[in-house]
Amino acid sequence: MTVEGKGGSPDVSIVCVSLNTAIDKRLLVPGLQLGAVNRAVHVDATAGGKGLNVARAAQSLGTDVLAVGFAGGSNGDWIRGKLDMIGLPHQMVPIAGESRICLNMIDEYTSRSTEVLEPGPEILAAEKEQFLALWHLLCKPGRWLTLSGSLPRGLGDGFYAELVALAREVGAFVVLDTSGKPLKLGVAGGPHTVKPNEEEFRQWCGADPRDHAAVRRVAEELGSDYGVQTLLVSLGREGCLAAKPDGRLWLAVPPAVDAVNPVGSGDSFVAGWTVACSRGLGVPDALRCAVAAGTVNAMSPGTGEVSRDAAEAMASRVIVTEL
């Protein structure tokens, strides 16, 4: 359902941005082999892209959410229809290009996942301006917004930085989850939270996140230079680090579980963190919520699928230690 509120800005707690939306297809393949003919025994499809995964998980955790982004062509129509079907409010800017399709092939025997991601369409200048107009309406003081994933062609590597700066000007809080140049440029806009994973942190900072002194140093620099309030570095099954500019550092570790499909766990983590922050929780409790959401997603065959009851139960099993 396309949602409108006063002045075009709906009354929601969290806005989740998905600029490179996709049809995410999950194929279950027995004994997946490269260079051979493989037959799937099960196929399902969801409206995806990292931002939509975040939105779906955040809504499941009991928060009013709005998903925004671009959608075009017959694939875009399918994405809108799917969002309507699951009752996820959205405002998707129509584009001339065709929204992408991404494949996640899971070996039924080993549960190993192989992803093939299309690059996505090119966004035209007029389409970019239409989204910026929407963004201005959505940025409200105290509102939380998430920016996730890759940028489609035509927007430029600095587009996240532009969105972050506009949000910060009015007192909105942004959680930024991207990589490469969009990450390097995006932090300069001053997001509230930056969340690279382990490999993204290495590429960005040239340091090992297990070097706690390096993580503290990066958090201090982000805070002093750009006003970033929290640096999160996800470590997969080993949990997540959270660092503040004043040197405080926490490690959150989930319990050992049997992972079914880890795809979307990082997005569910972002959802859990943002939901917790929007409710005023401090770092330790927000970390528990985030790690629990990511862990519950990994135990589900779907992507961005988080049961609120399961996440709340899991949160009590997450161990958070201040280092």
C-alpha positions, 0 to 999 in steps of 0.5 A: 500500500502506498502511504501518504500522510500530512504533507506527504509524510506518514506518521511512522517511527522508522523509514527504511530506504531501499534504493536498489530494490530487487526481486529476491529469489531463493532456490533450494538445490540438492548438491549444487554444482558449478558448471553443471545443470542444477534443478531446484526442488523449491523456489520462492520470491520476496520483495528484496534489496537490503532496505526492504529486508530491514523494513520487513524485519523492523515491522515484525519487531512491532514498529510502524515502518515505511519502505521507500526507494525506486521500483520500475518495470514489470519487476517493480510492479511485482515488488509493489504488489508483494509489499501490498500483499504482506501489508508493508507500507511503501512509497516507491518512486517509479523509474523507467528502468527495470528493477533487478532480480537477485538469486540465492541458491542454497545447497539442500545438503550443506546449507551453503548459500551462493548469491548472484546479484544483478547490478540494477537499473540506472536512475535518471536525473529526474527520478533522483530529484523526485526521491530527494523531494520525498526525502525532504518530507520524510526527514523529521526531528527525532525520526530514525531512518536506515540507508542500506545496500548498494547504490544503483547507477546514476546516483553517484557514490556520494548520494548517501552522504547527501541524504545523511546530511539532509537528515542531520540538518533537521535532527533525524537519526540515520543508520548507515549500512553500506560499503566501499566508496558510498561508506567512505563518503557517507560517514562524512554526512554524519550518520548516527550509526555506521555498521560495516561488517568485518570485511568492510571494516578492513577495506575501509580502515585497513585494520583488523576489527579484532584489534580493539584499539583500532576500533576505538580509534576509528570510533573516536575519529568518526565522532570528532570529525563527523559526529557519528555516535556509534560504530558497529562492526558485525563479526558474523557468528562471533557477534558484534562490536559497538564503539562510542567516540568516548572510548567505550566498547562492547562485545555482544555474542549470540548463542550457538545455533543451527543456521539455515539461511544467513542471508538477511541476517545483517539487515535484521541486525540493523532492524533490531538496532534501529527499533531499539534505538527508536525506543530509547534503549541504551547500547547494551540492550540495543545490541541484544535486540540487534544480535537477537534479530540477526540470529533469529533470521539465520535460523529461518529459511526466509530473508528478513524473517524475524519472529518478535517472540523468538527475537525477544527470547533470543535477546535474553541469551545474548551475552554483552560485555563491556571491554 
